[in-house]
Amino acid sequence: MYTCIYIYIYVHIHIMQVLLAEIRGVPKHLVQRVVERAVNDMSLSEKAGTVSKSYSGGNKRKLSVAMSIVANPKVTFLDEVDI
C-alpha cells in the first residue's frame, strides 16, 4: 500500500502545513478546530507529537483518513477496509 505522507512531519503540522484545510475551503478561523476534530476522530491524539515516520502502518492509514475528512466531504471512498 502506498501512502503520500511526508515521513518527517508531525500530525497537526502535516494536515495544516500541506494546507489541506485551506485548499479544501475550510475558513481560516476554523482550521485549528477542524484539524483537532480530524485528529481526535481518528484516535491520533496520542501520536500528535511524534513524527509520522515512526507510525505503524495502521496509524499512517488513520492519518491518511484524517487528511481526507478535513473538509467534511459527503463521501469518502476507502479501499480494502477491514471491519
Secondary structure, DSSP 8 states (H G I E B T S, - for coil): ------TT-BHHHHHHHTTHHHHTT--GGGHHHHHHHHHHHTT-GGGTTSBGGG--HHHHHHHHHHHHTTT--S----SS---
